[in-house]
């Protein structure tokens, strides 16, 4: 069985790797597991950063790493969209503050994926709980030719003037 999975991954090549790790979220269970894995990675990296940063930089690095660790643990256990967005913003600011270094940008990419997985997971849960809801949270308003704003699609075309 393992050989079949390995052969399938080899046939897919880089395209399969990109689809698995950066593609759209289509399965709630996979999204939940991957989001928790990314959050666990953040927890471990935060712990290592606290230890190494505490030795090399000082207590400021420990505080920053502790904030990342708390957000990562919150994301891991609750899959909160708010925690994912705050983690994304903080890692983005960290990456911008340490611009020439590439490691903070890797953290930012992990945070982007965690946010994507968390939002996709919540969307899929909502769609499974109530199939009558639209698949997106916000439906853009439809503006008719007369300037009437509606969120419902018109059932019949508007009358044409002069006919």
ZIZISUL-V970943 format. One record per run of one state. SS is the DSSP state (H for helix, E for strand, C for the rest). FROM is the first residue (numbers start at 1). LEN is the number of residues. Records with the same first field share a line. If there is no record, write none. Layout:
# ZIZISUL-V970943
SS=FROM-LEN + FROM-LEN
This chain:
# ZIZISUL-V970943
C=1-1 + 23-5 + 57-2 + 79-2 + 98-5 + 130-12 + 144-5 + 151-13
H=2-21 + 28-29 + 59-20 + 81-17 + 103-27
E=142-2 + 149-2
